[in-house]
Amino acid sequence: MSDIADNADREIDLTIRAARLLAAKPMAKGVPGECELCGEDSPRLVFNVCPPCRDKYHLK
Ligand SMILES: [Zn+2]
C-alpha cells in the first residue's frame, strides 16, 4: 500500500505547488499594444483591451 500512499502524497504536493504558482502570479499582466475595442495605444493591454475599455465594458 505504500505505493498508493506515495502517489497520493505526490498529487497533494503538486496541488499545493499549483496553488502557490497561481497565488504568486500577478492578477492580469498588461502588455503594450493597440486596444481591440477603441484602437488606442495602451501600455497595459489585458486580453488586447485597454484599462478604460475594460472598465467601460466591465471586462475584469
Ligand atoms: Zn480601449
N, CA, C, O and the ligand as a Tripos MOL2 file, in Angstrom:
@<TRIPOS>MOLECULE
protein
  241   239    61     0     0
PROTEIN
NO_CHARGES

@<TRIPOS>ATOM
      1 N           0.8260   -1.2230    0.0000 N.3       1 MET1
      2 CA          0.0000    0.0000    0.0000 C.3       1 MET1
      3 C           0.8550    1.2670    0.0000 C.2       1 MET1
      4 O           0.3480    2.3770   -0.1570 O.2       1 MET1
      5 N           2.1570    1.0760    0.1780 N.am      2 SER2
      6 CA          2.9910    2.2780    0.2900 C.3       2 SER2
      7 C           3.0570    3.0330   -1.0510 C.2       2 SER2
      8 O           3.2030    4.2550   -1.0760 O.2       2 SER2
      9 N           2.9450    2.2800   -2.1700 N.am      3 ASP3
     10 CA          2.9750    2.9530   -3.4740 C.3       3 ASP3
     11 C           1.8030    3.9110   -3.6320 C.2       3 ASP3
     12 O           1.9540    5.0360   -4.1080 O.2       3 ASP3
     13 N           0.6220    3.4310   -3.2160 N.am      4 ILE4
     14 CA         -0.5770    4.2660   -3.3260 C.3       4 ILE4
     15 C          -0.4300    5.5240   -2.4680 C.2       4 ILE4
     16 O          -0.7910    6.6240   -2.8880 O.2       4 ILE4
     17 N           0.1020    5.3420   -1.2670 N.am      5 ALA5
     18 CA          0.3070    6.4880   -0.3760 C.3       5 ALA5
     19 C           1.2850    7.4760   -1.0040 C.2       5 ALA5
     20 O           1.0920    8.6900   -0.9350 O.2       5 ALA5
     21 N           2.3340    6.9360   -1.6140 N.am      6 ASP6
     22 CA          3.3200    7.8140   -2.2590 C.3       6 ASP6
     23 C           2.6820    8.6230   -3.3800 C.2       6 ASP6
     24 O           2.9250    9.8220   -3.5150 O.2       6 ASP6
     25 N           1.8550    7.9410   -4.1900 N.am      7 ASN7
     26 CA          1.1940    8.6440   -5.2850 C.3       7 ASN7
     27 C           0.2780    9.7470   -4.7690 C.2       7 ASN7
     28 O           0.2270   10.8400   -5.3320 O.2       7 ASN7
     29 N          -0.4390    9.4500   -3.6970 N.am      8 ALA8
     30 CA         -1.3400   10.4430   -3.1150 C.3       8 ALA8
     31 C          -0.5350   11.6330   -2.5990 C.2       8 ALA8
     32 O          -0.9190   12.7880   -2.7870 O.2       8 ALA8
     33 N           0.5860   11.3320   -1.9480 N.am      9 ASP9
     34 CA          1.4440   12.4080   -1.4490 C.3       9 ASP9
     35 C           1.9110   13.2940   -2.5960 C.2       9 ASP9
     36 O           1.9080   14.5220   -2.5040 O.2       9 ASP9
     37 N           2.3140   12.6330   -3.6810 N.am     10 ARG10
     38 CA          2.8220   13.3800   -4.8320 C.3      10 ARG10
     39 C           1.7310   14.2710   -5.4120 C.2      10 ARG10
     40 O           1.9850   15.4130   -5.7940 O.2      10 ARG10
     41 N           0.5160   13.7350   -5.4740 N.am     11 GLU11
     42 CA         -0.5740   14.5210   -6.0400 C.3      11 GLU11
     43 C          -0.8920   15.7290   -5.1670 C.2      11 GLU11
     44 O          -1.1510   16.8240   -5.6640 O.2      11 GLU11
     45 N          -0.8660   15.5060   -3.8550 N.am     12 ILE12
     46 CA         -1.1180   16.6160   -2.9260 C.3      12 ILE12
     47 C          -0.0170   17.6540   -3.0870 C.2      12 ILE12
     48 O          -0.2810   18.8560   -3.0950 O.2      12 ILE12
     49 N           1.2160   17.1830   -3.2150 N.am     13 ASP13
     50 CA          2.3470   18.0960   -3.3900 C.3      13 ASP13
     51 C           2.1700   18.9440   -4.6410 C.2      13 ASP13
     52 O           2.4050   20.1520   -4.6120 O.2      13 ASP13
     53 N           1.7550   18.3130   -5.7460 N.am     14 LEU14
     54 CA          1.5550   19.0490   -6.9960 C.3      14 LEU14
     55 C           0.4250   20.0570   -6.8670 C.2      14 LEU14
     56 O           0.5090   21.1700   -7.3870 O.2      14 LEU14
     57 N          -0.6330   19.6580   -6.1710 N.am     15 THR15
     58 CA         -1.7690   20.5560   -5.9760 C.3      15 THR15
     59 C          -1.3410   21.7940   -5.2000 C.2      15 THR15
     60 O          -1.7280   22.9150   -5.5330 O.2      15 THR15
     61 N          -0.5400   21.5780   -4.1630 N.am     16 ILE16
     62 CA         -0.0460   22.6950   -3.3550 C.3      16 ILE16
     63 C           0.8580   23.5900   -4.2000 C.2      16 ILE16
     64 O           0.7810   24.8170   -4.1310 O.2      16 ILE16
     65 N           1.7100   22.9560   -4.9920 N.am     17 ARG17
     66 CA          2.6180   23.7510   -5.8330 C.3      17 ARG17
     67 C           1.8460   24.5780   -6.8530 C.2      17 ARG17
     68 O           2.1760   25.7390   -7.0950 O.2      17 ARG17
     69 N           0.8150   23.9780   -7.4530 N.am     18 ALA18
     70 CA         -0.0020   24.6890   -8.4400 C.3      18 ALA18
     71 C          -0.6980   25.8730   -7.7820 C.2      18 ALA18
     72 O          -0.7660   26.9580   -8.3600 O.2      18 ALA18
     73 N          -1.2120   25.6700   -6.5820 N.am     19 ALA19
     74 CA         -1.9030   26.7320   -5.8620 C.3      19 ALA19
     75 C          -0.9340   27.8720   -5.5560 C.2      19 ALA19
     76 O          -1.2880   29.0470   -5.6500 O.2      19 ALA19
     77 N           0.2990   27.5020   -5.1880 N.am     20 ARG20
     78 CA          1.3030   28.5330   -4.8980 C.3      20 ARG20
     79 C           1.6410   29.3280   -6.1450 C.2      20 ARG20
     80 O           1.7920   30.5480   -6.0870 O.2      20 ARG20
     81 N           1.7600   28.6400   -7.2770 N.am     21 LEU21
     82 CA          2.0750   29.3230   -8.5350 C.3      21 LEU21
     83 C           0.9690   30.3040   -8.8850 C.2      21 LEU21
     84 O           1.2400   31.4380   -9.2800 O.2      21 LEU21
     85 N          -0.2650   29.8730   -8.7420 N.am     22 LEU22
     86 CA         -1.4020   30.7290   -9.0590 C.3      22 LEU22
     87 C          -1.4230   31.9400   -8.1450 C.2      22 LEU22
     88 O          -1.6860   33.0570   -8.5890 O.2      22 LEU22
     89 N          -1.1410   31.7150   -6.8540 N.am     23 ALA23
     90 CA         -1.1710   32.8000   -5.8750 C.3      23 ALA23
     91 C          -0.0590   33.8060   -6.1430 C.2      23 ALA23
     92 O          -0.2360   35.0040   -5.9230 O.2      23 ALA23
     93 N           1.0820   33.3250   -6.6140 N.am     24 ALA24
     94 CA          2.2280   34.1990   -6.8430 C.3      24 ALA24
     95 C           2.0870   35.0060   -8.1280 C.2      24 ALA24
     96 O           2.7290   36.0430   -8.2990 O.2      24 ALA24
     97 N           1.2410   34.5180   -9.0250 N.am     25 LYS25
     98 CA          1.0630   35.1690  -10.3130 C.3      25 LYS25
     99 C           0.3310   36.4920  -10.1510 C.2      25 LYS25
    100 O          -0.6420   36.5660   -9.4000 O.2      25 LYS25
    101 N           0.7740   37.5340  -10.8370 N.am     26 PRO26
    102 CA          0.0170   38.7800  -10.8000 C.3      26 PRO26
    103 C          -1.3560   38.5820  -11.4360 C.2      26 PRO26
    104 O          -1.5100   37.7490  -12.3290 O.2      26 PRO26
    105 N          -2.3380   39.3280  -10.9910 N.am     27 MET27
    106 CA         -3.7270   39.1240  -11.4300 C.3      27 MET27
    107 C          -3.8500   39.1120  -12.9500 C.2      27 MET27
    108 O          -4.3030   38.1280  -13.5350 O.2      27 MET27
    109 N          -3.4530   40.1910  -13.5720 N.am     28 ALA28
    110 CA         -3.5050   40.2410  -15.0330 C.3      28 ALA28
    111 C          -2.3190   41.0520  -15.4940 C.2      28 ALA28
    112 O          -2.1290   42.1930  -15.0740 O.2      28 ALA28
    113 N          -1.5400   40.4700  -16.3430 N.am     29 LYS29
    114 CA         -0.3310   41.1400  -16.8030 C.3      29 LYS29
    115 C          -0.6550   42.0040  -18.0060 C.2      29 LYS29
    116 O          -1.1390   41.5060  -19.0230 O.2      29 LYS29
    117 N          -0.3900   43.2960  -17.8930 N.am     30 GLY30
    118 CA         -0.6460   44.1910  -19.0060 C.3      30 GLY30
    119 C           0.5060   44.1920  -19.9890 C.2      30 GLY30
    120 O           1.6720   44.1520  -19.5970 O.2      30 GLY30
    121 N           0.1750   44.2370  -21.2560 N.am     31 VAL31
    122 CA          1.2070   44.3060  -22.2890 C.3      31 VAL31
    123 C           0.9200   45.5060  -23.1920 C.2      31 VAL31
    124 O          -0.2410   45.8410  -23.4290 O.2      31 VAL31
    125 N           1.9780   46.1560  -23.6980 N.am     32 PRO32
    126 CA          1.7670   47.3040  -24.5650 C.3      32 PRO32
    127 C           1.2130   46.8870  -25.9300 C.2      32 PRO32
    128 O           1.5510   45.8230  -26.4490 O.2      32 PRO32
    129 N           0.3710   47.7260  -26.4920 N.am     33 GLY33
    130 CA         -0.1950   47.4180  -27.8120 C.3      33 GLY33
    131 C          -1.4120   48.2760  -28.0920 C.2      33 GLY33
    132 O          -1.6860   49.2470  -27.3870 O.2      33 GLY33
    133 N          -2.1480   47.8950  -29.1490 N.am     34 GLU34
    134 CA         -3.3200   48.6570  -29.5610 C.3      34 GLU34
    135 C          -4.5870   47.9790  -29.0660 C.2      34 GLU34
    136 O          -4.7750   46.7760  -29.2450 O.2      34 GLU34
    137 N          -5.4440   48.7620  -28.4490 N.am     35 CYS35
    138 CA         -6.6790   48.2120  -27.9010 C.3      35 CYS35
    139 C          -7.5930   47.7100  -29.0140 C.2      35 CYS35
    140 O          -7.7770   48.3800  -30.0300 O.2      35 CYS35
    141 N          -8.1520   46.5470  -28.8140 N.am     36 GLU36
    142 CA         -9.0060   45.9340  -29.8250 C.3      36 GLU36
    143 C         -10.3550   46.6410  -29.9200 C.2      36 GLU36
    144 O         -11.0290   46.5480  -30.9450 O.2      36 GLU36
    145 N         -10.7490   47.3380  -28.8790 N.am     37 LEU37
    146 CA        -12.0640   47.9690  -28.8610 C.3      37 LEU37
    147 C         -12.0190   49.4180  -29.3220 C.2      37 LEU37
    148 O         -12.8010   49.8080  -30.1900 O.2      37 LEU37
    149 N         -11.1160   50.2310  -28.7560 N.am     38 CYS38
    150 CA        -11.0970   51.6540  -29.1090 C.3      38 CYS38
    151 C          -9.9730   52.0080  -30.0710 C.2      38 CYS38
    152 O          -9.9710   53.0980  -30.6430 O.2      38 CYS38
    153 N          -9.0170   51.1050  -30.2570 N.am     39 GLY39
    154 CA         -7.9360   51.3500  -31.2100 C.3      39 GLY39
    155 C          -6.8220   52.2210  -30.6680 C.2      39 GLY39
    156 O          -5.8720   52.5250  -31.3890 O.2      39 GLY39
    157 N          -6.9190   52.6330  -29.4030 N.am     40 GLU40
    158 CA         -5.8840   53.4620  -28.7940 C.3      40 GLU40
    159 C          -4.6890   52.6080  -28.3710 C.2      40 GLU40
    160 O          -4.8240   51.4420  -28.0010 O.2      40 GLU40
    161 N          -3.5120   53.2400  -28.4420 N.am     41 ASP41
    162 CA         -2.3320   52.5620  -27.9100 C.3      41 ASP41
    163 C          -2.3820   52.6130  -26.3950 C.2      41 ASP41
    164 O          -2.7100   53.6410  -25.8010 O.2      41 ASP41
    165 N          -2.0580   51.5060  -25.7900 N.am     42 SER42
    166 CA         -2.0210   51.4640  -24.3270 C.3      42 SER42
    167 C          -0.8070   50.6710  -23.8830 C.2      42 SER42
    168 O          -0.4620   49.6620  -24.4990 O.2      42 SER42
    169 N          -0.1480   51.1220  -22.8050 N.am     43 PRO43
    170 CA          0.9940   50.3530  -22.3000 C.3      43 PRO43
    171 C           0.5660   49.1240  -21.5100 C.2      43 PRO43
    172 O           1.3950   48.2820  -21.1650 O.2      43 PRO43
    173 N          -0.7210   49.0230  -21.2270 N.am     44 ARG44
    174 CA         -1.1660   47.9220  -20.3700 C.3      44 ARG44
    175 C          -2.4220   47.2360  -20.8920 C.2      44 ARG44
    176 O          -3.4640   47.2560  -20.2360 O.2      44 ARG44
    177 N          -2.3260   46.6400  -22.0520 N.am     45 LEU45
    178 CA         -3.4610   45.8800  -22.5690 C.3      45 LEU45
    179 C          -3.5780   44.5540  -21.8290 C.2      45 LEU45
    180 O          -2.5780   43.8920  -21.5500 O.2      45 LEU45
    181 N          -4.7960   44.1850  -21.5190 N.am     46 VAL46
    182 CA         -5.0590   42.8610  -20.9730 C.3      46 VAL46
    183 C          -6.1090   42.2300  -21.8690 C.2      46 VAL46
    184 O          -7.1930   42.7880  -22.0420 O.2      46 VAL46
    185 N          -5.8030   41.0820  -22.4350 N.am     47 PHE47
    186 CA         -6.6590   40.4290  -23.4370 C.3      47 PHE47
    187 C          -6.9500   41.3880  -24.5810 C.2      47 PHE47
    188 O          -8.0700   41.4470  -25.0890 O.2      47 PHE47
    189 N          -5.9010   42.1590  -24.9920 N.am     48 ASN48
    190 CA         -6.0000   43.1080  -26.1110 C.3      48 ASN48
    191 C          -6.9710   44.2470  -25.8590 C.2      48 ASN48
    192 O          -7.4400   44.8800  -26.8050 O.2      48 ASN48
    193 N          -7.2800   44.5170  -24.5980 N.am     49 VAL49
    194 CA         -8.2100   45.5960  -24.2850 C.3      49 VAL49
    195 C          -7.5570   46.5220  -23.2500 C.2      49 VAL49
    196 O          -6.9640   46.0590  -22.2760 O.2      49 VAL49
    197 N          -7.6800   47.8610  -23.4820 N.am     50 CYS50
    198 CA         -7.0540   48.8230  -22.5880 C.3      50 CYS50
    199 C          -7.8700   48.9600  -21.2900 C.2      50 CYS50
    200 O          -9.0430   48.5890  -21.2450 O.2      50 CYS50
    201 N          -7.2360   49.4970  -20.2380 N.am     51 PRO51
    202 CA         -7.9430   49.6170  -18.9530 C.3      51 PRO51
    203 C          -9.2500   50.4070  -19.0220 C.2      51 PRO51
    204 O         -10.2460   49.9530  -18.4600 O.2      51 PRO51
    205 N          -9.2970   51.6010  -19.7010 N.am     52 PRO52
    206 CA        -10.5860   52.3170  -19.7800 C.3      52 PRO52
    207 C         -11.6960   51.4880  -20.4290 C.2      52 PRO52
    208 O         -12.8440   51.5300  -19.9880 O.2      52 PRO52
    209 N         -11.3500   50.7300  -21.4850 N.am     53 CYS53
    210 CA        -12.3660   49.8950  -22.1370 C.3      53 CYS53
    211 C         -12.7790   48.7410  -21.2400 C.2      53 CYS53
    212 O         -13.9410   48.3370  -21.2260 O.2      53 CYS53
    213 N         -11.8200   48.2150  -20.4950 N.am     54 ARG54
    214 CA        -12.1840   47.1200  -19.5810 C.3      54 ARG54
    215 C         -13.1730   47.6250  -18.5460 C.2      54 ARG54
    216 O         -14.1060   46.9200  -18.1610 O.2      54 ARG54
    217 N         -12.9490   48.8900  -18.0880 N.am     55 ASP55
    218 CA        -13.8910   49.4930  -17.1390 C.3      55 ASP55
    219 C         -15.2500   49.6930  -17.8040 C.2      55 ASP55
    220 O         -16.2950   49.3490  -17.2530 O.2      55 ASP55
    221 N         -15.1970   50.2640  -19.0160 N.am     56 LYS56
    222 CA        -16.4090   50.6110  -19.7480 C.3      56 LYS56
    223 C         -17.2840   49.4030  -20.0290 C.2      56 LYS56
    224 O         -18.5060   49.4470  -19.8820 O.2      56 LYS56
    225 N         -16.6210   48.3100  -20.4420 N.am     57 TYR57
    226 CA        -17.3810   47.1100  -20.8040 C.3      57 TYR57
    227 C         -17.3710   46.0430  -19.7220 C.2      57 TYR57
    228 O         -17.7710   44.8990  -19.9380 O.2      57 TYR57
    229 N         -16.9080   46.4480  -18.5720 N.am     58 HIS58
    230 CA        -16.8810   45.5520  -17.4140 C.3      58 HIS58
    231 C         -16.1450   44.2330  -17.6860 C.2      58 HIS58
    232 O         -16.5840   43.1510  -17.2950 O.2      58 HIS58
    233 N         -15.0090   44.3760  -18.3740 N.am     59 LEU59
    234 CA        -14.1960   43.1920  -18.6590 C.3      59 LEU59
    235 C         -13.1010   43.0770  -17.6010 C.2      59 LEU59
    236 O         -11.9660   43.5050  -17.8120 O.2      59 LEU59
    237 N         -13.4500   42.5130  -16.4990 N.am     60 LYS60
    238 CA        -12.4470   42.4500  -15.4390 C.3      60 LYS60
    239 C         -12.0360   41.0440  -15.1080 C.2      60 LYS60
    240 O         -11.1960   40.8360  -14.2330 O.2      60 LYS60
    241 ZN         -9.6660   50.7400  -25.4210 Zn       61 ZN61
@<TRIPOS>BOND
     1     1     2 1
     2     2     3 1
     3     3     4 2
     4     3     5 am
     5     5     6 1
     6     6     7 1
     7     7     8 2
     8     7     9 am
     9     9    10 1
    10    10    11 1
    11    11    12 2
    12    11    13 am
    13    13    14 1
    14    14    15 1
    15    15    16 2
    16    15    17 am
    17    17    18 1
    18    18    19 1
    19    19    20 2
    20    19    21 am
    21    21    22 1
    22    22    23 1
    23    23    24 2
    24    23    25 am
    25    25    26 1
    26    26    27 1
    27    27    28 2
    28    27    29 am
    29    29    30 1
    30    30    31 1
    31    31    32 2
    32    31    33 am
    33    33    34 1
    34    34    35 1
    35    35    36 2
    36    35    37 am
    37    37    38 1
    38    38    39 1
    39    39    40 2
    40    39    41 am
    41    41    42 1
    42    42    43 1
    43    43    44 2
    44    43    45 am
    45    45    46 1
    46    46    47 1
    47    47    48 2
    48    47    49 am
    49    49    50 1
    50    50    51 1
    51    51    52 2
    52    51    53 am
    53    53    54 1
    54    54    55 1
    55    55    56 2
    56    55    57 am
    57    57    58 1
    58    58    59 1
    59    59    60 2
    60    59    61 am
    61    61    62 1
    62    62    63 1
    63    63    64 2
    64    63    65 am
    65    65    66 1
    66    66    67 1
    67    67    68 2
    68    67    69 am
    69    69    70 1
    70    70    71 1
    71    71    72 2
    72    71    73 am
    73    73    74 1
    74    74    75 1
    75    75    76 2
    76    75    77 am
    77    77    78 1
    78    78    79 1
    79    79    80 2
    80    79    81 am
    81    81    82 1
    82    82    83 1
    83    83    84 2
    84    83    85 am
    85    85    86 1
    86    86    87 1
    87    87    88 2
    88    87    89 am
    89    89    90 1
    90    90    91 1
    91    91    92 2
    92    91    93 am
    93    93    94 1
    94    94    95 1
    95    95    96 2
    96    95    97 am
    97    97    98 1
    98    98    99 1
    99    99   100 2
   100    99   101 am
   101   101   102 1
   102   102   103 1
   103   103   104 2
   104   103   105 am
   105   105   106 1
   106   106   107 1
   107   107   108 2
   108   107   109 am
   109   109   110 1
   110   110   111 1
   111   111   112 2
   112   111   113 am
   113   113   114 1
   114   114   115 1
   115   115   116 2
   116   115   117 am
   117   117   118 1
   118   118   119 1
   119   119   120 2
   120   119   121 am
   121   121   122 1
   122   122   123 1
   123   123   124 2
   124   123   125 am
   125   125   126 1
   126   126   127 1
   127   127   128 2
   128   127   129 am
   129   129   130 1
   130   130   131 1
   131   131   132 2
   132   131   133 am
   133   133   134 1
   134   134   135 1
   135   135   136 2
   136   135   137 am
   137   137   138 1
   138   138   139 1
   139   139   140 2
   140   139   141 am
   141   141   142 1
   142   142   143 1
   143   143   144 2
   144   143   145 am
   145   145   146 1
   146   146   147 1
   147   147   148 2
   148   147   149 am
   149   149   150 1
   150   150   151 1
   151   151   152 2
   152   151   153 am
   153   153   154 1
   154   154   155 1
   155   155   156 2
   156   155   157 am
   157   157   158 1
   158   158   159 1
   159   159   160 2
   160   159   161 am
   161   161   162 1
   162   162   163 1
   163   163   164 2
   164   163   165 am
   165   165   166 1
   166   166   167 1
   167   167   168 2
   168   167   169 am
   169   169   170 1
   170   170   171 1
   171   171   172 2
   172   171   173 am
   173   173   174 1
   174   174   175 1
   175   175   176 2
   176   175   177 am
   177   177   178 1
   178   178   179 1
   179   179   180 2
   180   179   181 am
   181   181   182 1
   182   182   183 1
   183   183   184 2
   184   183   185 am
   185   185   186 1
   186   186   187 1
   187   187   188 2
   188   187   189 am
   189   189   190 1
   190   190   191 1
   191   191   192 2
   192   191   193 am
   193   193   194 1
   194   194   195 1
   195   195   196 2
   196   195   197 am
   197   197   198 1
   198   198   199 1
   199   199   200 2
   200   199   201 am
   201   201   202 1
   202   202   203 1
   203   203   204 2
   204   203   205 am
   205   205   206 1
   206   206   207 1
   207   207   208 2
   208   207   209 am
   209   209   210 1
   210   210   211 1
   211   211   212 2
   212   211   213 am
   213   213   214 1
   214   214   215 1
   215   215   216 2
   216   215   217 am
   217   217   218 1
   218   218   219 1
   219   219   220 2
   220   219   221 am
   221   221   222 1
   222   222   223 1
   223   223   224 2
   224   223   225 am
   225   225   226 1
   226   226   227 1
   227   227   228 2
   228   227   229 am
   229   229   230 1
   230   230   231 1
   231   231   232 2
   232   231   233 am
   233   233   234 1
   234   234   235 1
   235   235   236 2
   236   235   237 am
   237   237   238 1
   238   238   239 1
   239   239   240 2
@<TRIPOS>SUBSTRUCTURE
     1 MET1         2 RESIDUE 1 A MET
     2 SER2         6 RESIDUE 1 A SER
     3 ASP3        10 RESIDUE 1 A ASP
     4 ILE4        14 RESIDUE 1 A ILE
     5 ALA5        18 RESIDUE 1 A ALA
     6 ASP6        22 RESIDUE 1 A ASP
     7 ASN7        26 RESIDUE 1 A ASN
     8 ALA8        30 RESIDUE 1 A ALA
     9 ASP9        34 RESIDUE 1 A ASP
    10 ARG10       38 RESIDUE 1 A ARG
    11 GLU11       42 RESIDUE 1 A GLU
    12 ILE12       46 RESIDUE 1 A ILE
    13 ASP13       50 RESIDUE 1 A ASP
    14 LEU14       54 RESIDUE 1 A LEU
    15 THR15       58 RESIDUE 1 A THR
    16 ILE16       62 RESIDUE 1 A ILE
    17 ARG17       66 RESIDUE 1 A ARG
    18 ALA18       70 RESIDUE 1 A ALA
    19 ALA19       74 RESIDUE 1 A ALA
    20 ARG20       78 RESIDUE 1 A ARG
    21 LEU21       82 RESIDUE 1 A LEU
    22 LEU22       86 RESIDUE 1 A LEU
    23 ALA23       90 RESIDUE 1 A ALA
    24 ALA24       94 RESIDUE 1 A ALA
    25 LYS25       98 RESIDUE 1 A LYS
    26 PRO26      102 RESIDUE 1 A PRO
    27 MET27      106 RESIDUE 1 A MET
    28 ALA28      110 RESIDUE 1 A ALA
    29 LYS29      114 RESIDUE 1 A LYS
    30 GLY30      118 RESIDUE 1 A GLY
    31 VAL31      122 RESIDUE 1 A VAL
    32 PRO32      126 RESIDUE 1 A PRO
    33 GLY33      130 RESIDUE 1 A GLY
    34 GLU34      134 RESIDUE 1 A GLU
    35 CYS35      138 RESIDUE 1 A CYS
    36 GLU36      142 RESIDUE 1 A GLU
    37 LEU37      146 RESIDUE 1 A LEU
    38 CYS38      150 RESIDUE 1 A CYS
    39 GLY39      154 RESIDUE 1 A GLY
    40 GLU40      158 RESIDUE 1 A GLU
    41 ASP41      162 RESIDUE 1 A ASP
    42 SER42      166 RESIDUE 1 A SER
    43 PRO43      170 RESIDUE 1 A PRO
    44 ARG44      174 RESIDUE 1 A ARG
    45 LEU45      178 RESIDUE 1 A LEU
    46 VAL46      182 RESIDUE 1 A VAL
    47 PHE47      186 RESIDUE 1 A PHE
    48 ASN48      190 RESIDUE 1 A ASN
    49 VAL49      194 RESIDUE 1 A VAL
    50 CYS50      198 RESIDUE 1 A CYS
    51 PRO51      202 RESIDUE 1 A PRO
    52 PRO52      206 RESIDUE 1 A PRO
    53 CYS53      210 RESIDUE 1 A CYS
    54 ARG54      214 RESIDUE 1 A ARG
    55 ASP55      218 RESIDUE 1 A ASP
    56 LYS56      222 RESIDUE 1 A LYS
    57 TYR57      226 RESIDUE 1 A TYR
    58 HIS58      230 RESIDUE 1 A HIS
    59 LEU59      234 RESIDUE 1 A LEU
    60 LYS60      238 RESIDUE 1 A LYS
    61 ZN61       241 GROUP 0 **** ****
